[in-house]
Amino acid sequence: MRILISACLLGSACRYDGMSKGSPWAEALAGEHQLVPVCPEQLGGLPTPRVPSEKTGGRVMTKDGADVTEQYLRGAQETLRLCRILGCEAAILKERSPSCGSGEIYDGTFTGTLTGGWGVTADLLRSAGIPVWGESRIPDLLTGQPETEHTQEDHKRRGLQMRRTDREITDLAQIRDILSEARIVHLGMVDGEKPYVVPMHYGYSLEGEKLVLYVHSALEGRKLDVIARNPNVFAEIDTGEILIPGGDDPCSYSAAYRSVMGEGKAVLLESASEKAQALQILMRTQTGRDFAVTEEMVGAVCVIKVELDWFTAKSRPMQKKAKRHAGAEALLELSNQELFSILAGDRGVIAQAGLHEILKEYRAEHQKIDADLQTMVREILSKEE
């Protein structure tokens, strides 16, 4: 296999400090594969040695404050061009580098602090469909381990695991329940140096550890402009929110909920078939029904595919059960859509479910659906019964 590799890993003195970062593993790999050495920083026109740089706020800045983003982008584009011309099937790049880092880079403070993220060149290569690995993955290649990018377990080993592991959800069936029950994803983007968050309806596909979200929008707008400049996004989804009372002690109040969140990359779908399929997934997630999507519908919207590099799921269950009503058994027979209608105050659905007596009892006193009934419905939806 022909593999693109950071030249410094093969002993070339091209690092910012004029040194190399030779790896005996890389030399061993050269005996089994054809390696193509590159230095994106040099290809972008930067000298060696050079002032150290780190990514921050979507830009690449030197330690003394100079903006070298354009040089890094130029180097990334040249690297991709060479990769395609030479037919490289994968890339092994220097870890943590603002150009070559894969999944983890320095955070821009020049304090040696690491954060989740991708170097400029690594990001461009993987956007073009070229697998990117750090040098720590070379032993896997030599021993014939699966050639994949960082998995969920990789992120845990690198310190990105959840702090409250007692609330972590790892069962895919439970994660799928959350994604099916929720309706809105909060999609976080980076607009220049400022965060930008948009709530959007979504559809999802979850196969193993690969979670993909689909959202749609008008054919133009701020979020499309932001994604075109910086496709890196963060997604947050939550459902089943219920206040847990704490009496007279404000610090004793809490909330039950279930959530999924993760980071990845947003891509605008181009082909009509991909857009139609994504819109069908979105409508199925939102309504539980299948719809025919016409060419006219496809042409009227922009469809965004969000591939999450990693994600976590979390649950904070209710500690106390809501009191039971006489209509509890009837509630258990309802579909999720009917339960959501009850939460929305649809008295017609409640009457059809045989719960009109409960409504009648509380309407005179409260003129609304009883809060305990709503709590019970939420518990059923979040499977806390």
Secondary structure, 3 states (H helix, E strand, C coil): CEEEEEHHHHCCCCCCCCCCCCCHHHHHHHCCCEEEEECHHHHCCCCCCCCCEEEECCEEEECCCCECHHHHHHHHHHHHHHHHHCCCCEEEECCECCCCCEEEEECCCCCCCEEEEECHHHHHHHHCCCCEEEHHHHHHHHCCCCCCCCCHHHHHHCCCCCCCHHHEECCHHHHHHHHHHCCEEEEEEEECCEEEEEEEECEEEEECCEEEEEEEECCCCHHHHHHHHCCEEEEEEEEEEEEECCCCCHHHCEEEEEEEEEEEEEEECCCHHHHHHHHHHHHHHHHCCCCCCCHHHHHHCEEEEEEEEEEEEEEECCCCCCCCCCCHHHHHCCCHHHHHHHHCCCHHHHHHCCCHHHHHHHHHHHCCCCHHHHHHHHHHHCCCC
